[in-house]
Amino acid sequence: MKKLIVGATVLALLLSVTLLAGCGGNKVPEGAIAAVGDGVVTQQQYDDIWKQAEAQYKTQDVSLPKEGTAAYKQFKAGIVAYLVQNELIRQKAADMDVSVTAKELAESIKSIIASPQVGSQKKLDALLKKSSMTMEDLKTRLEDQSLLQKVQKKVMDSIEISDADMKAYYEDPKNKQQFIASETVEARHVFNTSKAKVLAAQKLLEADDSDANWKAVAAKYSMDPGSKDKGGNLGAFPKGRMMPEFEKVAFGIKPGTLSAPVKTQFGWHVIEVLKKNPPAKVSYEQAKSTIKKQLQYQKASTATFWPNWLKQALKDADVVYAVGFNPELLTASPSPSASASPAE
């Protein structure tokens, strides 16, 4: 489990990459195994991944496939396809103005260190060494993964959905319940861990329920950082958003009514409901953007959508391979004539 996290699942990534083959007018420069658009995949990149794969296999007491075997060629093809896809995605990300920030990478590494499988920087360093990886290697893997996710999202967001399809989805009886807005209440409160202070706030609000007094009382007595500077206003919320004891009172009292102190696991509240909004149908115009994203997601989730996009993107990139590195040739079945004995 540890090596999968640290190695950014090199082996799994190789298996998940669609084998991509291309041809065209590009030339593969010296020291490279493939030319991808305006970029290249270098022999060094390939050697580094192979070395890391060997280290991961070794931790499982398993050897890599023997050179010359079909399994060896398949594994080699997987590494090439993985690296070509990464280079392709990097170029597409640049075209789409997509990037991964240093802060995002730092957060990803922080989450790995904090995971139960790692637990410390020292343990991470040891696992990286065991996997024949450096911290820079790990950052590269994490950046590649993040760029892939961001490009996939950009591609999904670009899927065209017609107005007719969106209307059909909205009017389909099977989807009716999706467009019924839940009952909500708009409320304000004063929260404090001290019941005495909440009682003092309640007394002041009973004497003067004006917005100006709510602002003054909330600012003085409330410990809720999100609402104390807004006169205690929580905005509108449906059932299931607040603590059960709070909700029971908020949905149970009439607008304009000031509640008695309410106890939750966090402390004490005095609540006033400003407005109640009954369940209502969401209009097509209100639902349109949500429907579009739903239909885009449905199209992007088909088994062929992403492989087809990659295939076309690779074709557009005019990919060529150095001799012995074309994934399509590496994984091709031997022809009957090649394995047959020469005729005498």
Secondary structure, DSSP 4 states (H G I P E B T S, - for coil): -HHHHHTTTHHHHHHHSPP----SS----TTEEEEETTEEEEHHHHHHHHHHHHHHHHHTT-PPPPTTSHHHHHHHHHHHHHHHHHHHHHHHHHHTT----HHHHHHHHHHHHHSTTT-SHHHHHHHHHHTT--HHHHHHHHHHHHHHHHHHHHHHHT----HHHHHHHHH-GGGGGGGEEPPEEEEEEEEES-HHHHHHHHHHHHH--SHHHHHHHHHHH---TTTGGGTTEEEEEETTSS-HHHHHHHTTSPTTPBPPPEEETTEEEEEEEEEEE--EEPPHHHHHHHHHHHHHHHHHTSTTHHHHHHHHHHHHHT-EE-TT--HHHHTPPPPHHHHSPPP-
